[in-house]
Amino acid sequence: MKKYVCNVCAYIYDPEEGDPDGGIEPGTPFEDIPEDWVCPVCGASKEDFEPYDE
């Protein structure tokens, strides 16, 4: 699964880890995250993320 990076603070969303504190279960693809989800580090919106190329 593809990782995504926050354009504001560089937090990397890893689908294998999810965001348990934000209610996102491990194994959740970025595309399946609710639109109202925000970056757990800086609070940026989902639209502020882009695909991350390692």
ModelCIF file with pLDDT and N, C-alpha, C, O atoms, coordinates in Angstrom:
data_MODEL
#
_entry.id   MODEL 
#
_entity.id                         1 
_entity.type                       polymer 
_entity.pdbx_number_of_molecules   1 
#
_entity_poly.entity_id                      1 
_entity_poly.type                           'polypeptide(L)' 
_entity_poly.nstd_linkage                   no 
_entity_poly.nstd_monomer                   no 
_entity_poly.pdbx_seq_one_letter_code       MKKYVCNVCAYIYDPEEGDPDGGIEPGTPFEDIPEDWVCPVCGASKEDFEPYDE 
_entity_poly.pdbx_seq_one_letter_code_can   MKKYVCNVCAYIYDPEEGDPDGGIEPGTPFEDIPEDWVCPVCGASKEDFEPYDE 
_entity_poly.pdbx_strand_id                 A 
#
loop_
_entity_poly_seq.entity_id 
_entity_poly_seq.num 
_entity_poly_seq.mon_id 
_entity_poly_seq.hetero 
1 1  MET n 
1 2  LYS n 
1 3  LYS n 
1 4  TYR n 
1 5  VAL n 
1 6  CYS n 
1 7  ASN n 
1 8  VAL n 
1 9  CYS n 
1 10 ALA n 
1 11 TYR n 
1 12 ILE n 
1 13 TYR n 
1 14 ASP n 
1 15 PRO n 
1 16 GLU n 
1 17 GLU n 
1 18 GLY n 
1 19 ASP n 
1 20 PRO n 
1 21 ASP n 
1 22 GLY n 
1 23 GLY n 
1 24 ILE n 
1 25 GLU n 
1 26 PRO n 
1 27 GLY n 
1 28 THR n 
1 29 PRO n 
1 30 PHE n 
1 31 GLU n 
1 32 ASP n 
1 33 ILE n 
1 34 PRO n 
1 35 GLU n 
1 36 ASP n 
1 37 TRP n 
1 38 VAL n 
1 39 CYS n 
1 40 PRO n 
1 41 VAL n 
1 42 CYS n 
1 43 GLY n 
1 44 ALA n 
1 45 SER n 
1 46 LYS n 
1 47 GLU n 
1 48 ASP n 
1 49 PHE n 
1 50 GLU n 
1 51 PRO n 
1 52 TYR n 
1 53 ASP n 
1 54 GLU n 
#
_struct_asym.id          A 
_struct_asym.entity_id   1 
#
loop_
_ma_qa_metric.id 
_ma_qa_metric.mode 
_ma_qa_metric.name 
_ma_qa_metric.software_group_id 
_ma_qa_metric.type 
1 global pLDDT . pLDDT 
2 local  pLDDT . pLDDT 
#
_ma_qa_metric_global.metric_id      1 
_ma_qa_metric_global.metric_value   97.30 
_ma_qa_metric_global.model_id       1 
_ma_qa_metric_global.ordinal_id     1 
#
loop_
_ma_qa_metric_local.label_asym_id 
_ma_qa_metric_local.label_comp_id 
_ma_qa_metric_local.label_seq_id 
_ma_qa_metric_local.metric_id 
_ma_qa_metric_local.metric_value 
_ma_qa_metric_local.model_id 
_ma_qa_metric_local.ordinal_id 
A MET 1  2 92.00 1 1  
A LYS 2  2 97.00 1 2  
A LYS 3  2 98.00 1 3  
A TYR 4  2 98.00 1 4  
A VAL 5  2 98.00 1 5  
A CYS 6  2 98.00 1 6  
A ASN 7  2 98.00 1 7  
A VAL 8  2 98.00 1 8  
A CYS 9  2 98.00 1 9  
A ALA 10 2 98.00 1 10 
A TYR 11 2 98.00 1 11 
A ILE 12 2 98.00 1 12 
A TYR 13 2 98.00 1 13 
A ASP 14 2 98.00 1 14 
A PRO 15 2 98.00 1 15 
A GLU 16 2 98.00 1 16 
A GLU 17 2 98.00 1 17 
A GLY 18 2 98.00 1 18 
A ASP 19 2 98.00 1 19 
A PRO 20 2 97.00 1 20 
A ASP 21 2 96.00 1 21 
A GLY 22 2 96.00 1 22 
A GLY 23 2 97.00 1 23 
A ILE 24 2 98.00 1 24 
A GLU 25 2 98.00 1 25 
A PRO 26 2 98.00 1 26 
A GLY 27 2 98.00 1 27 
A THR 28 2 98.00 1 28 
A PRO 29 2 98.00 1 29 
A PHE 30 2 98.00 1 30 
A GLU 31 2 97.00 1 31 
A ASP 32 2 98.00 1 32 
A ILE 33 2 98.00 1 33 
A PRO 34 2 97.00 1 34 
A GLU 35 2 97.00 1 35 
A ASP 36 2 97.00 1 36 
A TRP 37 2 98.00 1 37 
A VAL 38 2 98.00 1 38 
A CYS 39 2 98.00 1 39 
A PRO 40 2 98.00 1 40 
A VAL 41 2 98.00 1 41 
A CYS 42 2 98.00 1 42 
A GLY 43 2 98.00 1 43 
A ALA 44 2 98.00 1 44 
A SER 45 2 98.00 1 45 
A LYS 46 2 98.00 1 46 
A GLU 47 2 98.00 1 47 
A ASP 48 2 98.00 1 48 
A PHE 49 2 98.00 1 49 
A GLU 50 2 98.00 1 50 
A PRO 51 2 98.00 1 51 
A TYR 52 2 98.00 1 52 
A ASP 53 2 92.00 1 53 
A GLU 54 2 83.00 1 54 
#
loop_
_atom_site.group_PDB 
_atom_site.id 
_atom_site.type_symbol 
_atom_site.label_atom_id 
_atom_site.label_alt_id 
_atom_site.label_comp_id 
_atom_site.label_asym_id 
_atom_site.label_entity_id 
_atom_site.label_seq_id 
_atom_site.pdbx_PDB_ins_code 
_atom_site.Cartn_x 
_atom_site.Cartn_y 
_atom_site.Cartn_z 
_atom_site.occupancy 
_atom_site.B_iso_or_equiv 
_atom_site.pdbx_formal_charge 
_atom_site.auth_seq_id 
_atom_site.auth_comp_id 
_atom_site.auth_asym_id 
_atom_site.auth_atom_id 
_atom_site.pdbx_PDB_model_num 
ATOM 1   N N  . MET A 1 1  ? 0.841   -1.200 0.000  1.00 92.00 ? 1  MET A N  1 
ATOM 2   C CA . MET A 1 1  ? 0.000   0.000  0.000  1.00 92.00 ? 1  MET A CA 1 
ATOM 3   C C  . MET A 1 1  ? 0.876   1.250  0.000  1.00 92.00 ? 1  MET A C  1 
ATOM 4   O O  . MET A 1 1  ? 1.962   1.270  0.580  1.00 92.00 ? 1  MET A O  1 
ATOM 5   N N  . LYS A 1 2  ? 0.389   2.266  -0.649 1.00 97.00 ? 2  LYS A N  1 
ATOM 6   C CA . LYS A 1 2  ? 1.147   3.502  -0.832 1.00 97.00 ? 2  LYS A CA 1 
ATOM 7   C C  . LYS A 1 2  ? 1.099   4.390  0.409  1.00 97.00 ? 2  LYS A C  1 
ATOM 8   O O  . LYS A 1 2  ? 0.057   4.534  1.048  1.00 97.00 ? 2  LYS A O  1 
ATOM 9   N N  . LYS A 1 3  ? 2.243   4.978  0.734  1.00 98.00 ? 3  LYS A N  1 
ATOM 10  C CA . LYS A 1 3  ? 2.332   5.942  1.827  1.00 98.00 ? 3  LYS A CA 1 
ATOM 11  C C  . LYS A 1 3  ? 2.049   7.334  1.281  1.00 98.00 ? 3  LYS A C  1 
ATOM 12  O O  . LYS A 1 3  ? 2.227   7.597  0.092  1.00 98.00 ? 3  LYS A O  1 
ATOM 13  N N  . TYR A 1 4  ? 1.606   8.221  2.167  1.00 98.00 ? 4  TYR A N  1 
ATOM 14  C CA . TYR A 1 4  ? 1.331   9.616  1.798  1.00 98.00 ? 4  TYR A CA 1 
ATOM 15  C C  . TYR A 1 4  ? 2.031   10.538 2.773  1.00 98.00 ? 4  TYR A C  1 
ATOM 16  O O  . TYR A 1 4  ? 2.157   10.222 3.956  1.00 98.00 ? 4  TYR A O  1 
ATOM 17  N N  . VAL A 1 5  ? 2.490   11.686 2.276  1.00 98.00 ? 5  VAL A N  1 
ATOM 18  C CA . VAL A 1 5  ? 3.227   12.635 3.115  1.00 98.00 ? 5  VAL A CA 1 
ATOM 19  C C  . VAL A 1 5  ? 2.447   13.944 3.226  1.00 98.00 ? 5  VAL A C  1 
ATOM 20  O O  . VAL A 1 5  ? 1.848   14.409 2.256  1.00 98.00 ? 5  VAL A O  1 
ATOM 21  N N  . CYS A 1 6  ? 2.463   14.523 4.410  1.00 98.00 ? 6  CYS A N  1 
ATOM 22  C CA . CYS A 1 6  ? 1.812   15.814 4.657  1.00 98.00 ? 6  CYS A CA 1 
ATOM 23  C C  . CYS A 1 6  ? 2.697   16.923 4.100  1.00 98.00 ? 6  CYS A C  1 
ATOM 24  O O  . CYS A 1 6  ? 3.881   17.005 4.429  1.00 98.00 ? 6  CYS A O  1 
ATOM 25  N N  . ASN A 1 7  ? 2.117   17.778 3.252  1.00 98.00 ? 7  ASN A N  1 
ATOM 26  C CA . ASN A 1 7  ? 2.875   18.884 2.661  1.00 98.00 ? 7  ASN A CA 1 
ATOM 27  C C  . ASN A 1 7  ? 3.186   19.985 3.667  1.00 98.00 ? 7  ASN A C  1 
ATOM 28  O O  . ASN A 1 7  ? 4.011   20.858 3.396  1.00 98.00 ? 7  ASN A O  1 
ATOM 29  N N  . VAL A 1 8  ? 2.537   19.950 4.817  1.00 98.00 ? 8  VAL A N  1 
ATOM 30  C CA . VAL A 1 8  ? 2.741   21.002 5.819  1.00 98.00 ? 8  VAL A CA 1 
ATOM 31  C C  . VAL A 1 8  ? 3.876   20.647 6.778  1.00 98.00 ? 8  VAL A C  1 
ATOM 32  O O  . VAL A 1 8  ? 4.769   21.463 7.009  1.00 98.00 ? 8  VAL A O  1 
ATOM 33  N N  . CYS A 1 9  ? 3.849   19.437 7.336  1.00 98.00 ? 9  CYS A N  1 
ATOM 34  C CA . CYS A 1 9  ? 4.829   19.082 8.373  1.00 98.00 ? 9  CYS A CA 1 
ATOM 35  C C  . CYS A 1 9  ? 5.694   17.863 8.050  1.00 98.00 ? 9  CYS A C  1 
ATOM 36  O O  . CYS A 1 9  ? 6.574   17.508 8.834  1.00 98.00 ? 9  CYS A O  1 
ATOM 37  N N  . ALA A 1 10 ? 5.454   17.219 6.903  1.00 98.00 ? 10 ALA A N  1 
ATOM 38  C CA . ALA A 1 10 ? 6.233   16.055 6.450  1.00 98.00 ? 10 ALA A CA 1 
ATOM 39  C C  . ALA A 1 10 ? 5.906   14.762 7.201  1.00 98.00 ? 10 ALA A C  1 
ATOM 40  O O  . ALA A 1 10 ? 6.657   13.791 7.107  1.00 98.00 ? 10 ALA A O  1 
ATOM 41  N N  . TYR A 1 11 ? 4.779   14.736 7.954  1.00 98.00 ? 11 TYR A N  1 
ATOM 42  C CA . TYR A 1 11 ? 4.325   13.478 8.565  1.00 98.00 ? 11 TYR A CA 1 
ATOM 43  C C  . TYR A 1 11 ? 4.021   12.496 7.445  1.00 98.00 ? 11 TYR A C  1 
ATOM 44  O O  . TYR A 1 11 ? 3.430   12.866 6.430  1.00 98.00 ? 11 TYR A O  1 
ATOM 45  N N  . ILE A 1 12 ? 4.424   11.245 7.629  1.00 98.00 ? 12 ILE A N  1 
ATOM 46  C CA . ILE A 1 12 ? 4.160   10.223 6.622  1.00 98.00 ? 12 ILE A CA 1 
ATOM 47  C C  . ILE A 1 12 ? 3.084   9.267  7.135  1.00 98.00 ? 12 ILE A C  1 
ATOM 48  O O  . ILE A 1 12 ? 3.253   8.610  8.162  1.00 98.00 ? 12 ILE A O  1 
ATOM 49  N N  . TYR A 1 13 ? 1.964   9.205  6.388  1.00 98.00 ? 13 TYR A N  1 
ATOM 50  C CA . TYR A 1 13 ? 0.911   8.245  6.723  1.00 98.00 ? 13 TYR A CA 1 
ATOM 51  C C  . TYR A 1 13 ? 1.293   6.906  6.123  1.00 98.00 ? 13 TYR A C  1 
ATOM 52  O O  . TYR A 1 13 ? 1.435   6.777  4.907  1.00 98.00 ? 13 TYR A O  1 
ATOM 53  N N  . ASP A 1 14 ? 1.460   5.907  6.982  1.00 98.00 ? 14 ASP A N  1 
ATOM 54  C CA . ASP A 1 14 ? 1.780   4.542  6.560  1.00 98.00 ? 14 ASP A CA 1 
ATOM 55  C C  . ASP A 1 14 ? 0.538   3.687  6.767  1.00 98.00 ? 14 ASP A C  1 
ATOM 56  O O  . ASP A 1 14 ? 0.118   3.486  7.906  1.00 98.00 ? 14 ASP A O  1 
ATOM 57  N N  . PRO A 1 15 ? -0.063  3.177  5.686  1.00 98.00 ? 15 PRO A N  1 
ATOM 58  C CA . PRO A 1 15 ? -1.286  2.391  5.818  1.00 98.00 ? 15 PRO A CA 1 
ATOM 59  C C  . PRO A 1 15 ? -1.117  1.153  6.700  1.00 98.00 ? 15 PRO A C  1 
ATOM 60  O O  . PRO A 1 15 ? -2.084  0.697  7.309  1.00 98.00 ? 15 PRO A O  1 
ATOM 61  N N  . GLU A 1 16 ? 0.085   0.610  6.775  1.00 98.00 ? 16 GLU A N  1 
ATOM 62  C CA . GLU A 1 16 ? 0.310   -0.565 7.617  1.00 98.00 ? 16 GLU A CA 1 
ATOM 63  C C  . GLU A 1 16 ? 0.158   -0.229 9.092  1.00 98.00 ? 16 GLU A C  1 
ATOM 64  O O  . GLU A 1 16 ? -0.213  -1.087 9.893  1.00 98.00 ? 16 GLU A O  1 
ATOM 65  N N  . GLU A 1 17 ? 0.446   1.027  9.455  1.00 98.00 ? 17 GLU A N  1 
ATOM 66  C CA . GLU A 1 17 ? 0.323   1.465  10.850 1.00 98.00 ? 17 GLU A CA 1 
ATOM 67  C C  . GLU A 1 17 ? -1.013  2.128  11.129 1.00 98.00 ? 17 GLU A C  1 
ATOM 68  O O  . GLU A 1 17 ? -1.530  2.049  12.243 1.00 98.00 ? 17 GLU A O  1 
ATOM 69  N N  . GLY A 1 18 ? -1.583  2.793  10.100 1.00 98.00 ? 18 GLY A N  1 
ATOM 70  C CA . GLY A 1 18 ? -2.828  3.529  10.299 1.00 98.00 ? 18 GLY A CA 1 
ATOM 71  C C  . GLY A 1 18 ? -2.599  4.725  11.213 1.00 98.00 ? 18 GLY A C  1 
ATOM 72  O O  . GLY A 1 18 ? -1.480  5.225  11.332 1.00 98.00 ? 18 GLY A O  1 
ATOM 73  N N  . ASP A 1 19 ? -3.662  5.172  11.852 1.00 98.00 ? 19 ASP A N  1 
ATOM 74  C CA . ASP A 1 19 ? -3.597  6.259  12.837 1.00 98.00 ? 19 ASP A CA 1 
ATOM 75  C C  . ASP A 1 19 ? -4.565  5.894  13.954 1.00 98.00 ? 19 ASP A C  1 
ATOM 76  O O  . ASP A 1 19 ? -5.651  6.465  14.056 1.00 98.00 ? 19 ASP A O  1 
ATOM 77  N N  . PRO A 1 20 ? -4.159  4.925  14.803 1.00 97.00 ? 20 PRO A N  1 
ATOM 78  C CA . PRO A 1 20 ? -5.066  4.444  15.859 1.00 97.00 ? 20 PRO A CA 1 
ATOM 79  C C  . PRO A 1 20 ? -5.619  5.552  16.742 1.00 97.00 ? 20 PRO A C  1 
ATOM 80  O O  . PRO A 1 20 ? -6.783  5.496  17.138 1.00 97.00 ? 20 PRO A O  1 
ATOM 81  N N  . ASP A 1 21 ? -4.807  6.563  17.061 1.00 96.00 ? 21 ASP A N  1 
ATOM 82  C CA . ASP A 1 21 ? -5.282  7.666  17.899 1.00 96.00 ? 21 ASP A CA 1 
ATOM 83  C C  . ASP A 1 21 ? -6.351  8.488  17.179 1.00 96.00 ? 21 ASP A C  1 
ATOM 84  O O  . ASP A 1 21 ? -7.196  9.117  17.816 1.00 96.00 ? 21 ASP A O  1 
ATOM 85  N N  . GLY A 1 22 ? -6.302  8.475  15.829 1.00 96.00 ? 22 GLY A N  1 
ATOM 86  C CA . GLY A 1 22 ? -7.274  9.210  15.035 1.00 96.00 ? 22 GLY A CA 1 
ATOM 87  C C  . GLY A 1 22 ? -8.434  8.332  14.573 1.00 96.00 ? 22 GLY A C  1 
ATOM 88  O O  . GLY A 1 22 ? -9.274  8.770  13.786 1.00 96.00 ? 22 GLY A O  1 
ATOM 89  N N  . GLY A 1 23 ? -8.478  7.085  15.067 1.00 97.00 ? 23 GLY A N  1 
ATOM 90  C CA . GLY A 1 23 ? -9.569  6.186  14.721 1.00 97.00 ? 23 GLY A CA 1 
ATOM 91  C C  . GLY A 1 23 ? -9.381  5.444  13.405 1.00 97.00 ? 23 GLY A C  1 
ATOM 92  O O  . GLY A 1 23 ? -10.331 4.861  12.882 1.00 97.00 ? 23 GLY A O  1 
ATOM 93  N N  . ILE A 1 24 ? -8.157  5.461  12.863 1.00 98.00 ? 24 ILE A N  1 
ATOM 94  C CA . ILE A 1 24 ? -7.876  4.782  11.604 1.00 98.00 ? 24 ILE A CA 1 
ATOM 95  C C  . ILE A 1 24 ? -7.132  3.476  11.909 1.00 98.00 ? 24 ILE A C  1 
ATOM 96  O O  . ILE A 1 24 ? -6.006  3.488  12.406 1.00 98.00 ? 24 ILE A O  1 
ATOM 97  N N  . GLU A 1 25 ? -7.778  2.367  11.603 1.00 98.00 ? 25 GLU A N  1 
ATOM 98  C CA . GLU A 1 25 ? -7.200  1.052  11.894 1.00 98.00 ? 25 GLU A CA 1 
ATOM 99  C C  . GLU A 1 25 ? -5.976  0.765  11.019 1.00 98.00 ? 25 GLU A C  1 
ATOM 100 O O  . GLU A 1 25 ? -5.915  1.212  9.874  1.00 98.00 ? 25 GLU A O  1 
ATOM 101 N N  . PRO A 1 26 ? -4.996  0.016  11.557 1.00 98.00 ? 26 PRO A N  1 
ATOM 102 C CA . PRO A 1 26 ? -3.878  -0.424 10.720 1.00 98.00 ? 26 PRO A CA 1 
ATOM 103 C C  . PRO A 1 26 ? -4.417  -1.201 9.513  1.00 98.00 ? 26 PRO A C  1 
ATOM 104 O O  . PRO A 1 26 ? -5.386  -1.952 9.630  1.00 98.00 ? 26 PRO A O  1 
ATOM 105 N N  . GLY A 1 27 ? -3.782  -1.014 8.367  1.00 98.00 ? 27 GLY A N  1 
ATOM 106 C CA . GLY A 1 27 ? -4.215  -1.680 7.150  1.00 98.00 ? 27 GLY A CA 1 
ATOM 107 C C  . GLY A 1 27 ? -5.204  -0.867 6.327  1.00 98.00 ? 27 GLY A C  1 
ATOM 108 O O  . GLY A 1 27 ? -5.701  -1.343 5.306  1.00 98.00 ? 27 GLY A O  1 
ATOM 109 N N  . THR A 1 28 ? -5.497  0.372  6.767  1.00 98.00 ? 28 THR A N  1 
ATOM 110 C CA . THR A 1 28 ? -6.443  1.229  6.041  1.00 98.00 ? 28 THR A CA 1 
ATOM 111 C C  . THR A 1 28 ? -5.728  2.027  4.962  1.00 98.00 ? 28 THR A C  1 
ATOM 112 O O  . THR A 1 28 ? -4.870  2.851  5.278  1.00 98.00 ? 28 THR A O  1 
ATOM 113 N N  . PRO A 1 29 ? -6.066  1.798  3.677  1.00 98.00 ? 29 PRO A N  1 
ATOM 114 C CA . PRO A 1 29 ? -5.457  2.601  2.608  1.00 98.00 ? 29 PRO A CA 1 
ATOM 115 C C  . PRO A 1 29 ? -5.841  4.070  2.757  1.00 98.00 ? 29 PRO A C  1 
ATOM 116 O O  . PRO A 1 29 ? -6.923  4.393  3.246  1.00 98.00 ? 29 PRO A O  1 
ATOM 117 N N  . PHE A 1 30 ? -4.948  4.949  2.334  1.00 98.00 ? 30 PHE A N  1 
ATOM 118 C CA . PHE A 1 30 ? -5.192  6.388  2.459  1.00 98.00 ? 30 PHE A CA 1 
ATOM 119 C C  . PHE A 1 30 ? -6.516  6.780  1.807  1.00 98.00 ? 30 PHE A C  1 
ATOM 120 O O  . PHE A 1 30 ? -7.243  7.625  2.330  1.00 98.00 ? 30 PHE A O  1 
ATOM 121 N N  . GLU A 1 31 ? -6.824  6.176  0.684  1.00 97.00 ? 31 GLU A N  1 
ATOM 122 C CA . GLU A 1 31 ? -8.051  6.505  -0.051 1.00 97.00 ? 31 GLU A CA 1 
ATOM 123 C C  . GLU A 1 31 ? -9.311  6.209  0.769  1.00 97.00 ? 31 GLU A C  1 
ATOM 124 O O  . GLU A 1 31 ? -10.360 6.806  0.529  1.00 97.00 ? 31 GLU A O  1 
ATOM 125 N N  . ASP A 1 32 ? -9.213  5.293  1.731  1.00 98.00 ? 32 ASP A N  1 
ATOM 126 C CA . ASP A 1 32 ? -10.371 4.898  2.535  1.00 98.00 ? 32 ASP A CA 1 
ATOM 127 C C  . ASP A 1 32 ? -10.534 5.707  3.818  1.00 98.00 ? 32 ASP A C  1 
ATOM 128 O O  . ASP A 1 32 ? -11.498 5.512  4.559  1.00 98.00 ? 32 ASP A O  1 
ATOM 129 N N  . ILE A 1 33 ? -9.598  6.609  4.080  1.00 98.00 ? 33 ILE A N  1 
ATOM 130 C CA . ILE A 1 33 ? -9.695  7.455  5.273  1.00 98.00 ? 33 ILE A CA 1 
ATOM 131 C C  . ILE A 1 33 ? -10.807 8.487  5.047  1.00 98.00 ? 33 ILE A C  1 
ATOM 132 O O  . ILE A 1 33 ? -10.911 9.044  3.955  1.00 98.00 ? 33 ILE A O  1 
ATOM 133 N N  . PRO A 1 34 ? -11.633 8.746  6.059  1.00 97.00 ? 34 PRO A N  1 
ATOM 134 C CA . PRO A 1 34 ? -12.697 9.760  5.905  1.00 97.00 ? 34 PRO A CA 1 
ATOM 135 C C  . PRO A 1 34 ? -12.128 11.121 5.508  1.00 97.00 ? 34 PRO A C  1 
ATOM 136 O O  . PRO A 1 34 ? -11.013 11.468 5.897  1.00 97.00 ? 34 PRO A O  1 
ATOM 137 N N  . GLU A 1 35 ? -12.893 11.888 4.737  1.00 97.00 ? 35 GLU A N  1 
ATOM 138 C CA . GLU A 1 35 ? -12.441 13.193 4.254  1.00 97.00 ? 35 GLU A CA 1 
ATOM 139 C C  . GLU A 1 35 ? -12.196 14.195 5.383  1.00 97.00 ? 35 GLU A C  1 
ATOM 140 O O  . GLU A 1 35 ? -11.446 15.153 5.201  1.00 97.00 ? 35 GLU A O  1 
ATOM 141 N N  . ASP A 1 36 ? -12.822 13.985 6.550  1.00 97.00 ? 36 ASP A N  1 
ATOM 142 C CA . ASP A 1 36 ? -12.640 14.933 7.654  1.00 97.00 ? 36 ASP A CA 1 
ATOM 143 C C  . ASP A 1 36 ? -11.449 14.589 8.559  1.00 97.00 ? 36 ASP A C  1 
ATOM 144 O O  . ASP A 1 36 ? -11.212 15.264 9.561  1.00 97.00 ? 36 ASP A O  1 
ATOM 145 N N  . TRP A 1 37 ? -10.709 13.541 8.201  1.00 98.00 ? 37 TRP A N  1 
ATOM 146 C CA . TRP A 1 37 ? -9.507  13.181 8.948  1.00 98.00 ? 37 TRP A CA 1 
ATOM 147 C C  . TRP A 1 37 ? -8.474  14.284 8.796  1.00 98.00 ? 37 TRP A C  1 
ATOM 148 O O  . TRP A 1 37 ? -8.386  14.914 7.742  1.00 98.00 ? 37 TRP A O  1 
ATOM 149 N N  . VAL A 1 38 ? -7.683  14.523 9.853  1.00 98.00 ? 38 VAL A N  1 
ATOM 150 C CA . VAL A 1 38 ? -6.614  15.523 9.797  1.00 98.00 ? 38 VAL A CA 1 
ATOM 151 C C  . VAL A 1 38 ? -5.285  14.906 10.216 1.00 98.00 ? 38 VAL A C  1 
ATOM 152 O O  . VAL A 1 38 ? -5.247  13.890 10.909 1.00 98.00 ? 38 VAL A O  1 
ATOM 153 N N  . CYS A 1 39 ? -4.215  15.529 9.788  1.00 98.00 ? 39 CYS A N  1 
ATOM 154 C CA . CYS A 1 39 ? -2.867  15.076 10.144 1.00 98.00 ? 39 CYS A CA 1 
ATOM 155 C C  . CYS A 1 39 ? -2.738  15.024 11.667 1.00 98.00 ? 39 CYS A C  1 
ATOM 156 O O  . CYS A 1 39 ? -3.062  16.000 12.343 1.00 98.00 ? 39 CYS A O  1 
ATOM 157 N N  . PRO A 1 40 ? -2.267  13.896 12.217 1.00 98.00 ? 40 PRO A N  1 
ATOM 158 C CA . PRO A 1 40 ? -2.146  13.784 13.680 1.00 98.00 ? 40 PRO A CA 1 
ATOM 159 C C  . PRO A 1 40 ? -1.050  14.662 14.272 1.00 98.00 ? 40 PRO A C  1 
ATOM 160 O O  . PRO A 1 40 ? -1.014  14.857 15.487 1.00 98.00 ? 40 PRO A O  1 
ATOM 161 N N  . VAL A 1 41 ? -0.164  15.190 13.449 1.00 98.00 ? 41 VAL A N  1 
ATOM 162 C CA . VAL A 1 41 ? 0.925   16.028 13.944 1.00 98.00 ? 41 VAL A CA 1 
ATOM 163 C C  . VAL A 1 41 ? 0.559   17.510 13.898 1.00 98.00 ? 41 VAL A C  1 
ATOM 164 O O  . VAL A 1 41 ? 0.701   18.218 14.895 1.00 98.00 ? 41 VAL A O  1 
ATOM 165 N N  . CYS A 1 42 ? 0.083   17.984 12.728 1.00 98.00 ? 42 CYS A N  1 
ATOM 166 C CA . CYS A 1 42 ? -0.128  19.427 12.571 1.00 98.00 ? 42 CYS A CA 1 
ATOM 167 C C  . CYS A 1 42 ? -1.584  19.826 12.328 1.00 98.00 ? 42 CYS A C  1 
ATOM 168 O O  . CYS A 1 42 ? -1.903  21.015 12.332 1.00 98.00 ? 42 CYS A O  1 
ATOM 169 N N  . GLY A 1 43 ? -2.468  18.854 12.116 1.00 98.00 ? 43 GLY A N  1 
ATOM 170 C CA . GLY A 1 43 ? -3.881  19.171 11.920 1.00 98.00 ? 43 GLY A CA 1 
ATOM 171 C C  . GLY A 1 43 ? -4.249  19.569 10.499 1.00 98.00 ? 43 GLY A C  1 
ATOM 172 O O  . GLY A 1 43 ? -5.363  20.035 10.259 1.00 98.00 ? 43 GLY A O  1 
ATOM 173 N N  . ALA A 1 44 ? -3.319  19.391 9.539  1.00 98.00 ? 44 ALA A N  1 
ATOM 174 C CA . ALA A 1 44 ? -3.616  19.702 8.142  1.00 98.00 ? 44 ALA A CA 1 
ATOM 175 C C  . ALA A 1 44 ? -4.688  18.749 7.622  1.00 98.00 ? 44 ALA A C  1 
ATOM 176 O O  . ALA A 1 44 ? -4.824  17.627 8.109  1.00 98.00 ? 44 ALA A O  1 
ATOM 177 N N  . SER A 1 45 ? -5.437  19.201 6.640  1.00 98.00 ? 45 SER A N  1 
ATOM 178 C CA . SER A 1 45 ? -6.509  18.370 6.094  1.00 98.00 ? 45 SER A CA 1 
ATOM 179 C C  . SER A 1 45 ? -5.956  17.289 5.168  1.00 98.00 ? 45 SER A C  1 
ATOM 180 O O  . SER A 1 45 ? -4.804  17.348 4.739  1.00 98.00 ? 45 SER A O  1 
ATOM 181 N N  . LYS A 1 46 ? -6.788  16.315 4.874  1.00 98.00 ? 46 LYS A N  1 
ATOM 182 C CA . LYS A 1 46 ? -6.397  15.195 4.020  1.00 98.00 ? 46 LYS A CA 1 
ATOM 183 C C  . LYS A 1 46 ? -5.933  15.672 2.646  1.00 98.00 ? 46 LYS A C  1 
ATOM 184 O O  . LYS A 1 46 ? -5.069  15.048 2.031  1.00 98.00 ? 46 LYS A O  1 
ATOM 185 N N  . GLU A 1 47 ? -6.506  16.779 2.163  1.00 98.00 ? 47 GLU A N  1 
ATOM 186 C CA . GLU A 1 47 ? -6.127  17.291 0.843  1.00 98.00 ? 47 GLU A CA 1 
ATOM 187 C C  . GLU A 1 47 ? -4.715  17.873 0.815  1.00 98.00 ? 47 GLU A C  1 
ATOM 188 O O  . GLU A 1 47 ? -4.177  18.146 -0.257 1.00 98.00 ? 47 GLU A O  1 
ATOM 189 N N  . ASP A 1 48 ? -4.107  18.063 2.004  1.00 98.00 ? 48 ASP A N  1 
ATOM 190 C CA . ASP A 1 48 ? -2.733  18.555 2.080  1.00 98.00 ? 48 ASP A CA 1 
ATOM 191 C C  . ASP A 1 48 ? -1.700  17.438 2.007  1.00 98.00 ? 48 ASP A C  1 
ATOM 192 O O  . ASP A 1 48 ? -0.513  17.675 2.232  1.00 98.00 ? 48 ASP A O  1 
ATOM 193 N N  . PHE A 1 49 ? -2.143  16.222 1.695  1.00 98.00 ? 49 PHE A N  1 
ATOM 194 C CA . PHE A 1 49 ? -1.243  15.078 1.565  1.00 98.00 ? 49 PHE A CA 1 
ATOM 195 C C  . PHE A 1 49 ? -1.048  14.740 0.099  1.00 98.00 ? 49 PHE A C  1 
ATOM 196 O O  . PHE A 1 49 ? -1.930  14.964 -0.730 1.00 98.00 ? 49 PHE A O  1 
ATOM 197 N N  . GLU A 1 50 ? 0.131   14.192 -0.209 1.00 98.00 ? 50 GLU A N  1 
ATOM 198 C CA . GLU A 1 50 ? 0.382   13.710 -1.560 1.00 98.00 ? 50 GLU A CA 1 
ATOM 199 C C  . GLU A 1 50 ? 1.119   12.379 -1.470 1.00 98.00 ? 50 GLU A C  1 
ATOM 200 O O  . GLU A 1 50 ? 1.710   12.072 -0.435 1.00 98.00 ? 50 GLU A O  1 
ATOM 201 N N  . PRO A 1 51 ? 1.094   11.584 -2.540 1.00 98.00 ? 51 PRO A N  1 
ATOM 202 C CA . PRO A 1 51 ? 1.774   10.288 -2.512 1.00 98.00 ? 51 PRO A CA 1 
ATOM 203 C C  . PRO A 1 51 ? 3.254   10.474 -2.164 1.00 98.00 ? 51 PRO A C  1 
ATOM 204 O O  . PRO A 1 51 ? 3.905   11.419 -2.609 1.00 98.00 ? 51 PRO A O  1 
ATOM 205 N N  . TYR A 1 52 ? 3.758   9.547  -1.359 1.00 98.00 ? 52 TYR A N  1 
ATOM 206 C CA . TYR A 1 52 ? 5.141   9.601  -0.892 1.00 98.00 ? 52 TYR A CA 1 
ATOM 207 C C  . TYR A 1 52 ? 5.959   8.567  -1.639 1.00 98.00 ? 52 TYR A C  1 
ATOM 208 O O  . TYR A 1 52 ? 5.638   7.379  -1.618 1.00 98.00 ? 52 TYR A O  1 
ATOM 209 N N  . ASP A 1 53 ? 7.010   9.014  -2.296 1.00 92.00 ? 53 ASP A N  1 
ATOM 210 C CA . ASP A 1 53 ? 7.932   8.105  -2.967 1.00 92.00 ? 53 ASP A CA 1 
ATOM 211 C C  . ASP A 1 53 ? 9.179   7.953  -2.124 1.00 92.00 ? 53 ASP A C  1 
ATOM 212 O O  . ASP A 1 53 ? 9.927   8.902  -1.893 1.00 92.00 ? 53 ASP A O  1 
ATOM 213 N N  . GLU A 1 54 ? 9.376   6.725  -1.671 1.00 83.00 ? 54 GLU A N  1 
ATOM 214 C CA . GLU A 1 54 ? 10.509  6.465  -0.783 1.00 83.00 ? 54 GLU A CA 1 
ATOM 215 C C  . GLU A 1 54 ? 11.827  6.524  -1.532 1.00 83.00 ? 54 GLU A C  1 
ATOM 216 O O  . GLU A 1 54 ? 12.886  6.328  -0.935 1.00 83.00 ? 54 GLU A O  1 
#
